[in-house]
Amino acid sequence: MKNREVLNFSISELAPKIESREVSPVEVTQVALEQLERVTPRTNSFITVLSDKALRQAKEAEKAIMRGDYRGPLHGIPIGIKDNLVTKGIRTTIGSKIFSDYIPGEDAFVVERVKKAGAVILGKENLHEFAIGATSNNPHYGAVHNPWSLDLIPGGSSGGSAANVASCVTFASFGTDAGGSVRMPASLCGVVGIKPTYGRVSQRGLLSSAFVNDHIGPLTRTVRDNALMLQIIAGRDPLDPTTLPVPVPDYTAKIDGGIRRLKMGIPKNYFFDLIDPEVDTAVKKAIIALEEMGIKSKQVSLPNLEYAPALRIISNVENLVIHEDIIRKHKRDYGEDVLFRMLPAEYATALDLARCFRVQRIIIDDFIKALQEVDFIVTPTTPVPAYPIDAQAITIAGVPYSIKGPGRSSSIIGRNTFIGNHIGLPAISLPCGLTEKGLPIGLQLIGRAFEEGILYKVAYHYEKVSPVKGKHPRLLAPGNSTEKEHDG
C-alpha cells in the first residue's frame, strides 16, 4: 500500500488495519498532514493547525496499540474540530477577531470524548464568523473555498469542517448546526452530516449563538463512519441539563438491516416549492431508488410551513441576547454581515416573540402528526448547489434571487434546514447526485426524536446505489496532482 492511499479509506475500513498494526497511526497522521499542507492553502479550511500536537497524539496512540490498549475505531484517526468548540490550551476564535487570542482552560464535552477514544486532532477549522451564516465567507480569517470548485462557497457555518472531510484531509470533523450549519456544508461539499435529536449530544463547551436550537454533529465521508462518530459523543452529560437520559443504541449494529417495511413521507408543500431543477431531479431520482429498495412512499402535509420564516426571529433574538454585551464593547470588530443580521432583533417585542413561539409549536405538531404516518421524511437538503463566493444573486428556475445583505444567503440556502433546528428532530444529509458542472447535491432525511438509527439505516442502504458513491473532488483528491476540477 502506498502511503497516500490510506487517505482513500473510510474510518470503518482503516480502523481494523490500525488495530491489527498493519497501518501505523503515525503514518496516517503524517500523510494527513501532507495532504493538509497541499490542500488547505487553497481551501483555507483551518484557522489553527496543530501539526506537532497531532504527531505527538499519533505516537501516543501507536504506543498504546502496541501494548494492547486499543480504544476503538477512532483510535489513531485524524479528525478536525470546528473552531467554536473549546479546546484546552488551544485557541478557540469562534471565527471572530474579538476572540482571536482566547485560550480555553477546558475541552468541550465532545472533544473530551474523542480524545478519550484516541483520536488525533489536526486543528481548529474555519467557519462563518460566530457560526452565524451559511457561506463561511469569514471577514477576519478569509473565506473557505469549496474543494469541488475553489471559487464556490462550501456552505456554512461549518464550511471548514466539510471542506476538510471532502478533500481527504480529515477522516471526520465536528460541525455545529443552529440553522443547518452541518447539513448545508455536507450537501454542498458532498459528504455526510447529521444534526442529532436535540438533547442527544451535550453542548457543553460549544460557544453558541443560540440557547435552544444549536446542535453538534459529525461530518464524514460515509454513513457508517458518521454513525461511529455519533456513537462516541452521544449520551447524557450530567453537567449539561439539555441532554436527556435516553439510551443510546449501537448505531452500526443493525445499520445493514432490512428497510422494506419502512415508509417515507414526501412533503406536499414548501420543501420542493423553491428549488433548482437539477436538485429537484436528483432528489426525486433518490426517492425512486428508495422505493425500488422496498420503502413505501406517501405524501404528507405540513400545512403551517408557510409561517416558518417567523422561526428566524427566534434565532435572531437569541443571537442578539448572547452578543449584547460583546457588541457594546467590540461593535467595530464585528463583520458587517453578522452585526447587521443581529441588530434588527432589537425591535422585536415580547408579543412578537410569543407569536413566533406559537408558530414553532404548531410546526412541531405538524411534524409529529406526519411522522405518525411515516418513519421518516425526505427533502432536498439545500434548494441549490454551491454558488460563487462573490455572488450577489443566484438564479433558480430562471428567477433571480438576491443574496446580498445580512441573512439573505441563509434564507435561500438554509430554507430546508433551519426548520429542523426549531423542531429538534434528527436530520441527516447525504450526497445523492452531481449537477452537470459536477457539483454535489444533498438528500435530507428527517426522523422521529432519538431515532437516528433509522436514518442511518436508510442512508446506509441508499449510499450503496448513490450516483456520487466513490466520487471525490479531483483537484484535491489524494494521489492526484492534476489541476482538473471534478471527478465525474
C-alpha positions in Angstrom: 0.0 0.0 0.0 1.3 3.4 -1.0 1.3 5.8 1.9 -1.2 8.3 0.4 -3.6 5.5 -0.3 -4.7 5.5 3.3 -6.5 8.7 2.8 -8.9 7.0 0.5 -10.1 4.7 3.3 -13.1 5.3 5.5 -12.7 5.1 9.2 -14.5 1.8 9.1 -12.0 0.4 6.7 -8.9 2.0 8.2 -9.6 1.2 11.9 -9.2 -2.6 11.6 -5.8 -2.0 9.8 -4.7 0.2 12.7 -5.9 -2.3 15.3 -4.0 -5.1 13.6 -0.9 -2.9 13.3 -0.9 -3.2 9.5 -1.1 0.6 9.4 0.5 3.0 11.9 -1.3 6.0 13.3 1.9 7.9 12.9 2.0 7.1 9.2 -1.7 8.0 8.7 -1.2 11.3 10.6 1.9 12.2 8.6 0.1 11.6 5.3 -2.9 13.6 6.5 -0.7 16.5 7.4 1.0 16.3 4.0 -2.5 16.5 2.4 -3.3 19.4 4.7 -0.2 21.3 3.6 -1.1 20.6 -0.1 -4.8 21.4 0.1 -5.6 23.9 2.8 -3.7 26.9 1.3 -6.4 26.6 -1.4 -9.4 25.8 0.7 -8.5 28.0 3.7 -10.2 25.4 5.9 -8.2 25.8 9.1 -7.7 28.7 11.5 -5.2 26.8 13.7 -3.2 23.8 12.6 -1.8 21.5 15.3 0.9 19.6 13.4 3.2 19.0 16.3 0.4 18.1 18.8 -1.1 15.8 16.2 2.1 13.9 15.7 2.5 13.5 19.5 -1.0 12.2 19.8 -0.4 9.8 16.9 2.8 8.5 18.6 0.9 8.0 21.9 -1.8 6.1 20.0 0.7 3.9 18.4 2.4 3.1 21.7 -0.9 2.3 23.3 -2.0 0.0 20.5 1.4 -1.8 20.5 0.9 -2.6 24.2 -2.6 -3.9 23.5 -4.6 -0.9 24.7 -6.8 -0.4 21.6 -9.6 2.0 22.4 -11.9 1.5 19.4 -12.5 2.7 15.8 -11.4 6.3 16.3 -8.0 5.4 17.9 -5.2 6.9 15.8 -7.6 8.5 13.3 -7.0 12.2 12.3 -10.0 14.5 12.7 -10.8 18.2 12.8 -12.7 20.4 15.3 -14.8 23.4 14.3 -13.3 26.5 16.0 -16.4 27.3 18.1 -15.8 24.2 20.3 -13.5 24.9 23.2 -10.1 23.1 23.3 -8.0 23.1 26.4 -4.8 25.1 25.9 -5.6 25.7 22.2 -7.0 29.0 21.0 -10.7 29.0 20.1 -11.6 32.0 17.9 -15.3 31.3 17.0 -14.2 32.8 13.7 -14.1 36.2 15.3 -11.5 38.9 15.6 -12.6 39.6 19.2 -11.7 36.1 20.4 -8.5 35.7 18.3 -6.4 35.1 21.4 -8.8 33.2 23.5 -7.3 30.1 25.1 -9.9 28.0 26.9 -9.0 26.1 30.1 -11.0 23.1 29.3 -12.3 20.9 26.5 -15.8 20.7 25.1 -17.6 17.5 26.1 -17.3 16.1 22.5 -13.6 16.9 22.5 -13.2 15.1 25.7 -15.0 12.1 24.2 -12.9 11.9 21.1 -9.7 12.4 23.0 -10.6 9.5 25.3 -11.3 7.4 22.1 -7.8 8.1 20.9 -8.5 10.5 18.0 -5.7 12.6 16.6 -6.8 16.3 16.3 -5.2 18.0 13.3 -6.5 21.5 14.1 -9.4 24.0 14.6 -11.4 24.6 11.5 -12.5 27.8 9.8 -16.2 28.9 9.9 -18.6 31.7 9.4 -18.0 34.4 11.9 -19.5 33.4 15.2 -21.1 30.5 13.3 -23.9 32.8 12.2 -24.2 32.4 8.4 -24.5 30.0 5.5 -21.4 30.7 3.4 -18.3 30.6 5.6 -17.1 33.8 4.0 -15.2 34.9 7.1 -14.1 38.6 7.1 -11.3 38.0 9.6 -9.7 34.7 8.6 -10.8 34.6 4.9 -13.4 32.7 3.0 -13.4 28.9 3.0 -13.3 27.5 -0.6 -15.3 24.5 -1.8 -12.9 21.7 -2.8 -15.2 20.7 -5.7 -14.6 24.2 -7.3 -12.5 26.7 -5.4 -14.4 29.7 -6.5 -17.6 28.4 -4.8 -18.8 28.5 -1.2 -18.7 25.3 0.9 -21.8 26.2 2.8 -21.8 27.4 6.4 -21.2 27.8 9.1 -19.2 24.6 9.3 -17.6 25.2 6.0 -14.0 24.4 7.0 -15.1 21.1 8.6 -16.9 19.9 5.5 -14.2 21.1 3.1 -11.6 19.1 5.1 -13.6 15.9 5.0 -14.4 16.3 1.3 -10.7 16.9 0.4 -9.5 13.9 2.4 -7.6 16.0 5.0 -9.6 14.7 8.0 -11.5 11.4 8.2 -14.2 13.2 10.2 -14.8 16.7 11.6 -17.2 18.2 14.1 -19.6 20.8 13.0 -22.4 22.7 14.8 -25.9 23.2 13.5 -28.2 26.0 14.6 -29.9 26.5 11.2 -28.4 23.8 9.0 -24.7 24.5 9.6 -23.8 20.8 9.5 -26.2 19.8 6.8 -25.8 22.7 4.4 -22.0 22.3 4.0 -22.5 18.5 3.9 -24.8 19.0 0.9 -22.5 21.5 -0.9 -19.3 19.5 -0.3 -20.7 16.0 -1.0 -20.2 14.5 2.5 -22.5 13.1 5.2 -23.6 15.3 8.1 -26.1 14.8 10.8 -28.0 17.0 13.2 -28.9 14.7 16.0 -32.0 15.0 18.1 -31.8 18.0 20.5 -30.6 16.5 23.8 -28.8 13.6 22.2 -25.3 15.3 22.4 -24.0 17.6 25.1 -23.5 21.2 24.1 -21.1 21.8 27.0 -18.1 23.8 25.6 -19.9 24.9 22.5 -19.6 28.7 22.2 -23.1 29.0 20.8 -25.2 31.8 19.4 -28.4 30.1 20.3 -29.9 28.7 23.5 -32.4 26.2 22.3 -31.7 25.2 18.7 -28.0 24.6 18.4 -26.7 21.0 17.9 -23.2 19.4 17.5 -22.9 16.8 14.8 -20.2 14.9 12.8 -19.3 15.3 9.2 -17.8 12.2 7.5 -17.3 10.6 4.1 -19.6 7.6 4.7 -22.8 6.9 6.6 -21.2 4.2 8.7 -18.4 6.5 9.7 -21.0 9.1 10.8 -22.7 6.5 12.9 -19.4 5.6 14.6 -18.8 9.2 15.4 -22.2 9.9 16.9 -21.8 6.7 18.9 -18.8 8.2 20.6 -20.3 11.6 21.5 -24.0 10.7 22.2 -25.4 10.3 25.7 -26.2 12.0 28.9 -23.8 14.6 30.3 -24.6 15.4 34.0 -23.1 18.8 33.5 -25.4 19.7 30.7 -29.1 19.9 31.5 -30.1 19.9 27.9 -29.0 16.3 27.5 -31.6 13.7 28.1 -31.3 10.3 29.8 -32.3 8.4 26.7 -30.5 5.1 26.0 -28.0 5.3 23.1 -28.4 2.3 20.8 -25.5 0.8 18.8 -25.9 2.7 15.6 -23.8 0.4 13.5 -25.1 -3.0 14.8 -28.2 -3.0 12.6 -27.2 -0.4 10.0 -27.3 -3.0 7.3 -30.7 -4.4 8.4 -33.8 -4.6 6.3 -35.7 -1.5 5.3 -38.5 -2.9 3.2 -41.2 -2.3 5.9 -40.3 1.4 6.3 -42.4 4.2 4.9 -41.1 7.6 3.8 -43.1 10.8 3.7 -42.8 13.2 0.7 -43.9 16.7 1.7 -46.7 18.2 -0.5 -45.6 21.7 0.2 -42.7 24.0 1.0 -39.6 21.8 0.5 -40.0 21.4 -3.2 -41.5 24.9 -3.8 -38.3 26.8 -4.4 -35.7 24.5 -5.9 -33.0 24.4 -8.6 -34.2 22.0 -11.4 -31.1 19.8 -11.1 -31.5 19.5 -7.4 -35.2 18.6 -7.9 -34.3 15.9 -10.4 -31.6 14.3 -8.3 -33.7 14.2 -5.1 -36.7 12.7 -7.0 -34.4 10.0 -8.5 -33.2 9.2 -5.0 -36.8 8.8 -3.9 -37.4 6.4 -6.7 -34.2 4.5 -5.7 -35.5 4.2 -2.2 -38.9 2.9 -3.5 -37.0 0.3 -5.5 -35.4 -0.9 -2.3 -38.9 -1.6 -1.0 -39.6 1.5 1.0 -43.1 2.7 0.6 -43.8 6.4 0.0 -46.7 8.6 1.0 -47.3 12.3 0.5 -47.5 14.1 3.8 -48.9 17.5 4.7 -47.1 20.1 6.7 -49.7 22.8 6.3 -48.2 25.5 8.6 -44.7 25.8 7.0 -45.8 28.9 5.2 -45.2 30.6 8.6 -41.7 29.1 9.0 -39.9 32.4 8.4 -41.2 33.5 11.8 -38.8 31.0 13.4 -35.8 33.1 12.2 -36.9 35.8 14.6 -36.4 33.5 17.5 -32.9 32.7 16.3 -32.0 36.4 15.7 -33.3 37.4 19.1 -31.2 34.6 20.7 -28.2 35.7 18.8 -28.6 39.3 20.0 -29.1 38.3 23.6 -25.9 36.3 23.7 -23.9 39.0 21.9 -25.5 42.1 23.5 -22.6 42.8 25.9 -19.9 41.9 23.4 -21.4 44.3 20.8 -21.4 47.2 23.3 -17.7 46.7 23.8 -16.5 45.5 20.4 -19.0 46.7 17.8 -16.4 47.7 15.3 -14.7 44.3 15.5 -17.7 42.5 14.0 -18.1 41.8 10.4 -20.9 43.7 8.8 -22.8 40.5 7.7 -23.2 39.2 11.3 -23.6 42.5 13.1 -26.3 43.8 10.8 -28.1 40.5 10.9 -28.5 40.7 14.6 -29.2 44.4 15.2 -32.8 44.4 13.8 -33.7 41.9 16.6 -33.7 44.9 19.0 -37.1 45.9 17.5 -38.7 42.5 18.3 -41.3 42.9 21.0 -42.3 40.3 23.6 -45.6 39.9 21.8 -43.7 39.2 18.5 -41.6 36.6 20.2 -44.6 34.9 21.8 -46.3 34.7 18.4 -43.1 33.1 17.0 -43.0 30.5 19.7 -46.7 29.7 19.0 -45.7 29.2 15.3 -42.9 26.9 16.4 -45.3 24.8 18.5 -47.8 24.5 15.6 -45.0 23.4 13.2 -43.7 20.9 15.7 -47.2 19.4 15.9 -47.3 19.2 12.1 -44.1 17.1 12.0 -45.2 14.9 14.9 -48.5 14.1 13.1 -46.7 13.4 9.8 -44.2 11.1 11.5 -47.0 9.1 13.0 -47.9 8.1 9.4 -44.4 7.6 8.1 -41.0 6.6 9.5 -39.1 9.5 8.0 -39.5 12.5 5.7 -37.4 13.1 2.6 -36.5 16.5 1.3 -33.7 18.2 -0.6 -31.0 19.4 1.9 -30.4 22.7 0.1 -32.6 24.1 -2.7 -29.4 25.0 -4.8 -25.9 23.7 -5.3 -22.9 25.7 -4.3 -22.6 29.2 -5.8 -19.7 31.7 -6.2 -18.1 33.2 -3.1 -18.6 36.7 -4.5 -22.1 36.1 -5.9 -24.6 38.9 -5.4 -27.6 36.9 -6.7 -28.5 33.3 -7.7 -31.0 32.2 -10.3 -33.5 29.4 -9.6 -35.6 28.1 -12.4 -34.9 31.4 -14.3 -35.8 33.7 -11.5 -33.0 35.8 -9.9 -32.8 36.0 -6.1 -30.6 38.5 -4.3 -28.2 37.0 -1.7 -26.5 40.3 -1.0 -27.1 41.6 2.5 -27.3 40.2 6.1 -29.1 36.8 6.2 -30.1 36.8 2.5 -28.0 33.8 1.6 -29.2 31.9 4.7 -32.8 32.5 3.7 -32.3 30.7 0.4 -29.6 28.1 1.1 -30.9 27.3 4.6 -34.6 27.3 3.6 -34.9 23.5 4.1 -32.6 23.0 7.1 -33.4 25.7 9.7 -36.8 24.3 10.4 -35.2 21.1 11.8 -33.4 23.1 14.5 -36.6 24.5 15.8 -38.4 21.2 15.9 -35.5 19.4 17.5 -35.8 16.2 15.4 -32.8 14.4 13.9 -31.9 15.1 10.3 -29.2 13.7 8.1 -27.8 15.0 4.8 -26.0 12.6 2.3 -24.9 13.0 -1.3 -27.5 12.0 -4.0 -26.2 13.4 -7.2 -24.0 15.8 -9.1 -25.0 18.7 -11.3 -23.9 19.0 -15.0 -21.0 21.1 -13.7 -20.1 18.3 -11.3 -21.3 19.9 -8.0 -22.7 17.8 -5.2 -26.4 17.7 -4.4 -27.7 16.6 -0.9 -30.6 14.5 0.2 -32.1 15.2 3.7 -33.9 12.6 5.8 -35.8 13.8 8.9 -36.8 11.3 11.6 -38.6 10.9 14.9 -36.9 12.0 18.1 -34.0 9.8 19.1 -34.4 7.6 16.1 -31.2 8.4 14.4 -30.7 4.7 13.9 -33.5 4.5 11.3 -32.0 7.5 9.4 -28.6 5.8 9.4 -30.1 2.5 8.2 -31.9 4.2 5.2 -28.9 6.4 4.4 -26.5 3.4 4.5 -28.6 1.4 2.0 -29.1 4.4 -0.3 -25.4 5.2 -0.2 -24.7 1.9 -1.9 -26.6 3.0 -5.0 -25.9 6.7 -4.9 -24.5 8.1 -8.2 -22.0 10.0 -6.1 -20.5 6.9 -4.4 -16.7 6.9 -4.7 -16.6 10.4 -6.1 -14.0 13.0 -4.9 -13.2 16.5 -5.9 -10.5 15.6 -8.5 -8.5 18.8 -7.9 -7.8 17.8 -4.3 -8.2 14.0 -4.2 -5.3 12.1 -2.7 -2.7 10.9 -5.2 -3.8 13.3 -7.9 -1.7 16.3 -8.7 -3.7 17.4 -11.8 -5.5 20.7 -12.0 -8.8 19.4 -13.2 -11.8 20.4 -11.3 -14.1 17.4 -10.9 -14.2 13.7 -10.9 -17.2 12.8 -12.9 
